[in-house]
Amino acid sequence: MRSLLALLSSFLLFGCSVKPPKDIHPITNFDLSRYLGTWYEVARIDNRFEKGLTQASANYTSRTDGGIRVLNKGWDPNKKKWKEAVGKGYFVENPSIGALKVSFFGPFYSGYNIIKLDEDYHYALVVGSNKNYLWILSRTPTMPSDKLKEYVQLAKQAGFDTQRIILFQ
């Protein structure tokens, strides 16, 4: 039993990549101070930890250790209550590259890679370490339809299955 637990722990620790897919590149010239604050999820590829949630948002604030505090929130219409998760994030390379590792449970990190961000920091396209994780974020609960189409098209060009994207506006 101990061997099985050790093997599973090793797989979880070393099998979880935080880097983006090999053909995806996080943005450069990233300014965290401009990115902090609240972002609303206007679209995503559904995933197990957000399954069924609507009105999802993320709030990013600075941590004293140089990282960021992440507060994810979403409405569960079945249970009729808000679901929240608090995590922490750190830059993978350096703060000028939009590549972070984020953890909501102990030592396990996931990739958070910003691959598109408008110059005013109003809209973002974020992906995980594989093409099963994608979010389109906005500073407001909705975004202009032409801008949303542009970000979905960018995801398609990057090789994401855009048929799996759920739109929330």
N, C-alpha and C positions, 0 to 999 in steps of 0.2 A: 504494500500500500504506500509506504514512504517513497519507494522508487517511482511509482506512478505519479504521486504528487510532485516530486522533484522534476520529473519529465514535463508535466503539465506546466509547472511554474516556469521552467526554462523556455518552453514554447511561447508562453504568454509574454515573458520578458523580452525575448530575442526575436520572436515572430511578429511583434507589433512594430511596424515601421512608422516613422513620422515624416519621412520624406515623400514628396509628391510622386506620382507616377513618372517614369523616366522621361517621357516626352512632354511633361508639363513643367513650366518654370514660374516660380513665385515672382511677384513684382519686385523691382528695386526702387531705391529712393523712397522707401516707406517711412512715414512719420507717425510713430505710435501716438504721440500727443493729439494728433488730429483724428486718429481712429477710435480713441477712447470714447465711451458714452454708449448710448443705446442704439442698437440695430434691430430692425424688424425683418423677419423671414417672409419674403414674398413668394419664394418658390424653393423646392428642395427635391432631391431624390430621397424617398422615404427610407428610414432606417429603424432599427429595432428600438432605439432609445427615444425616438420621437413619434413612433407609430401612433396614429390616431390623434395627435395633438394639433391644435389650430392656434392661431394668434401667438405664434412663437416669437420670442425676442431674446436678445442677448445683451447684457450690459457689461462693459469692460471698464475696469478701473485699475489704477496702478497699485502695485504691492510694494511694501518696503524693501523686499529682497530683490527688486529689479524686474520681477515678473508682472503678470497681470492677473487680476481676479476676474473670473468669469461667472456671471449669474445667468443661467439659461432658464427661461420660463415659457410654459405653454399651457393652453387650456385643454383639459380632457373633457370633451362633451359627454362621454358616457358616465363618468363619475361626477360630472358637474363641479369640478374644482381645478384649481391651478396646480401644476406640477412644476417644481423647481429643482435645479441642480446647481451646486456651487463647485467650481473647479479653479484650476490655476494654469497659467500658460507661461512659457518661456521661449525666447528666440532660439531657433535651431543653430543658426550661424551667427549673424550679427543683426542689430536692430534696424539696419537700413534695408533688409530683405524681408518681405512679407511671408516668412516661413516660421511657424511656431509649433511647439508641441504642447498639447493641452491634456490635462488629467482631471478626471472626476472621481477616480478611485485609486488611491494610493500610488504605487510606483508605475502604474500603467499609463502610457501616453499615446495619444493619437495625433496624427498630422492635422494642422490647420494652415492651409496654404492659400494665400490671397493671390489669385492669378489675374484679376482685373479689378481696378479701382479707379473711379473717375477722379479727375483732378481736384474736385471740390469735396471729395470724401463723402459723397452722398449715396453711392451705389457700389456694391462689391460682389465679386464672384469668388467664392471660397470652395476649395476642394480638400478632400482628405488624402490619405496615402494610396488610395486606389480609386478606380472610377465608379465605385458604389456610393461615394459620399460627395454631395454637391449642395451648395446653398447659394441662393441669390438673395442678397441683403440690401435693405434700404434704410435710410434714416427716418422714414415715415412708413406707416403700415402699407402703403401702396407706392407704386412707381409708375411713371408714364409708360403706356403700352409699347411705344416705339423703343424705349430704353430696355424694357423687359425682353422684347423680341431680340434686341441686339445681344443681350447677355445669354439668352438661350442659344442663339446662333453661335456665339463664341464657344459655348459648352459643346455644341455639336461638332464644331471644327476641331475641338480638342479631343474628340473621340468619346464623349459621354453619350449614353443612351438617353436622348432627350424625350423619348416616349415615356420614360419613367419619372419625369419631373412632374411634381404636383404643384399647381399654381394656387395661390391663396388670395387672389384679387380678381 
